[in-house]
Amino acid sequence: MPNITTMLLDALATHGISAFYDVDEGLLIAHPATIPQEKVMAGEHIVLTTPGTASPGCHATAWAPEGAPDYQQIATVYEPQSGSALADDVNLCARAVAEWFTTPRLTAGAVLLAALAEWGITTHSDDIGMSYAIPLDPATCTADVRDRAHLSVADRDSSVEHVPAAHTGWSVFVHDGNGYPVGDPMFIGGDGGPVDCGADSAAAAEAIADYLTHPTH
């Protein structure tokens, strides 16, 4: 096995995740340790590819059966971060995989919502896991939120349902009275690489609260 594969196996094991190496495909199949290997492919599992089979770094994608013998990719769990040390990339990837298998699964969006709740701010989801909207006028009805002045919040990769370990920074945009984005982000976290989801969510929530309470809004 490539050295990075051994590193991944060890890192996954520390989080209670099992994996087996598919020699023919040159990738790892990760799954909860409670699921026997012979039953893994019958349910949701994660495929990990390494520098020998993809671009540099660790890639992790979640798959589910879609009628034997086919499978459907259901999510990107982790993508490599440019400039990251290999050991850091491996550990973040393993943590993201472990978080994916957590029941109930914790999402970065849930971390953000908790941070916003501390400021008494509620959001409206787009129901497809891409972003949240926060009306500038609290009296705006749910159906009109995105067609009126509001703030939108999403990860740099346009998601709210990724696991915290895969978080790369919240972006907050201001939208005008017709719902169109205006100018540069009002808040943007990180520099494109992984950031601490809790700290970034707290910073984004504070920036949003400051914006909403500013005398001009």
Salt bridges, closest charged atoms under 4 A:
GLU44 OE2 - ARG105 NH2 2.86
GLU99 OE2 - ARG95 NE 3.72
ASP155 OD1 - HIS162 NE2 3.47
ASP155 OD1 - HIS167 ND1 2.93
ASP200 OD2 - HIS167 NE2 2.72
